[in-house]
Amino acid sequence: MVTKWGKIWIGATVVSMFLYNLRWTYGNITTVCSTLASISPFASYPEWRFWVDRILSGIVGNGFRLAGNIITFTVLFMLWRAKPESFTNVKRKVSWALVCEAVYWLTVLPISIIELLFLERVQLLELAFVIQIVLTSSLLILLAKRTWNFDELKKLNALKLVGIAAVGYLVGIWFNNVFRWLSMEQATEITFIVIGWTGFGFFSTLITLSASLVLAVASFYTMFQRSNIERAIKMAGAALIFLGLNFAIYVIFSELTYTLNYVFLVEFWPVTFLGLGVGMLRGKI
């Protein structure tokens, strides 16, 4: 039974993700419209990038992600209303939401592969994107299939897969964000990312995301190998706190270094996990 605190922060997470995706979708639609309306639309903008980046991942991919957010809203309403539905009755909607998120990541894969193999720019960052996309999308599809065929008698196996998918998602976030900083070293020097404000940003990302990943793995082990559910939930809460803290620090870092315009290049919506994690630590979820 999810408490009021849990409902607030789960809802806040879904809303923040929806608004983040809505912003990206709107931005790509306006860019596509302005490009097509110009006299020479591809004079300074390669046509292949237009179709692969702006259309495929920018509009199609984000469109699927928004659809997944809307389905999630519907599921939460059905589970939390006065006469809630059982999970069995909403499992296929959950499965479709997971598929939509997986499709979003797969639409980002072509541009990442092109950037990595052919353009050879910021290769560490693009390598991190490819790792994140392959890992995340495959786990989401596997989880969607298991959710579609969910059986109360096999609930434990389903929960294990949820835990594996969560850890895999964190691994993807770790690679994406840590390699984003390391890619700066390719264009400058290693000292650039380990001193000053840049060093603060790099080490805060490395420490918080590493702590989140370690705690998530420990939570999975404690839950399914030690059967200590209460401790596992608290570890998972601490993992979410470190995850949310990473993005909160990044937003503050961006404000202090006058780079707030670049915040939307990073999926900072998980900052809301701070509240969810605090609730899990306090036993309010």
N, C-alpha and C positions, 0 to 999 in steps of 0.2 A: 504494500500500500504506500503510494507516494504521498508524502506530507505536503502541506501548503507551501513550505519553504522550497521543497524540491520542485513543485509545479511552477513556482515563480521563476526559478533559475533555469529549469529546462525550457520553459517558454521563452525566457530572455535569450537563451542560446539560439533557438530556432528563429526567433525574430531577427536577431543580429545577423545570422547567416543569410536570411532572406533579404534583408536590406543591403548587405554587402553584395550579394549576387545581383540584386535589382540595379544597383549602381553600375556594376560592370556591364550588365545587359544593355542598359540605357546608353552608356558611353559608347559601346560598340555599335549600336543602332545609329546613333547620331554620326559616328565616324563613317559608317557605310553610306549613309545618305549623303553626307557632304562630299565623300569621294566620288560617288556616282554622279553627283550634280555638277562637279567641276568639268571644265572644258577638256582638260587632259588628265583624267583621273589617275593614270598610272605613270605619269611622267617622272615623279620622284618617289613613287610607292610601288614596289614590285607586285605584279598582278597575282603571282602565286601566293605571296604573303597575305594579300587581301582575302583570298578564298580560304586559305588554310588557317590563318590566325583570326581575322575579323569575323568571317562567316561561320566556319566550322566550330572553332573553340569559343569565339566571342559571342555568337548569337545562338547557334544550335546547342553547344555545350552548356552555356549558362541558362538557356531555355529549359533544358532537361533538369538542371539543378534547381531552378525555380519551381518546376513542376514537382520535384521531390520534396521541396519545402512545403508546398501547398498540401500535398498528400500527408506529410507529417503533421501539419496543423489539424487536418481532418481526423487523423488517428488519435491525436491527443484529446481532441474534443470528444470523440467516441469513448475513450478510456476514462475521462475525468468528469463526464457529465453526471447528473443526479442518478441516473440509472445506467451505469457504465456497461459497455460491451466487454465480453471476455476477449483475451488475446487471440483465441482461436478464430473469432469472428473478424478480427482486423489484420490477421497475419499476412494476408495477401496484399493488403495495402502497404504494410510495412515492407514487404518484399519489393513492391514496385518502387517505393521511395529509395531503397538501397540500389536498385538497378539504375534509377535516374542519376544517382550520385556516381555510380560506376561509369555510366556513359559519359558524364561530364569529364571525368578524368581521362577517359580514352580519347575524347576529342582534342585534348591538349597534347596527346602523345605525338602526332605527326610533326607539329611545329618544333617540339623539343628534340626529336630525332634529327630533323633537318638542321637545327641550330648546332647540335652536337657533332654530327658527322660531316656536314658539308660546309657550314659557315665558319666553324671552329672559333666561335666567340664565347667567352665566359663558359668554357667547357665544364668546369667543375659544377657550376650552377645547373647547367643543362643535364649533366650526368645525374645530379641529385633529383632533378625533375623526373627523369626517366625512371629512376629507382622508385621514387614515390608513386608515380603513376602506375607502374606495373604491379607493385606490391599492393597498393590501395585498391585498385580496380579488381584485381583477381580475388582478393579477400572479400570485397563487397559482393561480388557475383556469387562466390561460394556461400556467403552468409545469406544472401537473398534466396538461393535455392533451398538452403536448410530451413529458412523461415517459412517459405511457401509450403514445405512439407512438415511443418512443426507438429510434433506429437507430444502431448503431456507426459506420456510414458518415457519419452526420450529427452526430457527437459534438460537433464544434466549435460548431455552431449551438445545440445544447442547452446547452453550457457558457456561451455568450454570454447566453442567456436566464436562466440561473441567476445570472450576474453582474448583469444588469439587475434581476432580482427582488430580489437582496440589497441593491442600492443603493436600490431603491424602498422596501423594508422599512425601511431606515435613514432615508430621507426621512420616512416616516410616524412613526417614533420621534422624530425631531427636532421635527416639528411638535407632536406630542402633549406632549412634555416641556417644550419651550421655551414653548409657548403656555400650559401649565399655570401657569408662573410669571407670564407676562404677564397672565393673567386676574386675578391678584391686584390689578393696577393699576386694574382696572375698579371694584373695591370700595374701594380706598384711594387712594394716590397713587403716582406713579412712583418717588418717593424711597424708598418702603417696600421695593421689590424691588432696590434698588441699594446699600443700606447695611446694615451689621451682618451678622448671620448669614443673613438673607434674601438679601442681596446676594451673600454667599459662595455660597449654594445656587444662585442664578440664574446667576451668571457661571461657576461650575464646570460647570453643565449646558450653557450656551451654548458654552463653549470645548471641552469634551470631545466633545460630540456633533457640533459643527461640524468638529472635527479628524477624527473618525471618518468622517464623510461625505466630506470632501475626500480622505482617504486611500483610501477605498473606490473613489471615482471614479478616482483616480490608478492604483489597482491594476488596475481594469478596463481602462483605457487602455494601461497597460504590458503587460498580458497579451495583449490582442487587437490592439493597434496596433503595439506594439514587439516583441512575441513574446519578452519577457524574463520567463520564467516564475518564475525564482528571485527576482528583485526584486519581481515582482507578489505573490508569496506573502508576502514580508516586509511589503510595504505592507498587505496584507489582515490580516496578524497585528497590525500596529500599529493598524489601524482597530478590530479587535476589542478590543484592550487599552484604547483610549480609550472604547469603548462600555461595556465592563465596569467601567472606572474611574468612569464617570458614576454608575452605580447603586451602586457601593461607597461613593462619596462621599455619595450621597443617604441611604444607610442610616446612615452615621456622622453626617451632619447631623441626621437624625431623632432619633438617640440623644442628641446634644448639646443639641437644642432641645426635648427631652421630647415629641416628636410621633411616637414609634415606632409608636403604634397606627394611624397613617395610612399606614404603609409599604405595606400590602397594596393600597392604592388605586392604586399604581403597579406596573407589571410589572417587578419588580426581579430576576427570575430570570436575565436576561442577565449578571449579575455574574460568572457562571462563565466567560464568554468571556475573562476575564483569563488564565486558565490556558491556554486554547486559543490565544490570541494570542501568549503567551510562547513556546509550543511552535513556532508557525509562524515566529517571529523567529529561533529557535535551530535551525531545520531539523529539528525532532523530530516533525513531522506527516507 
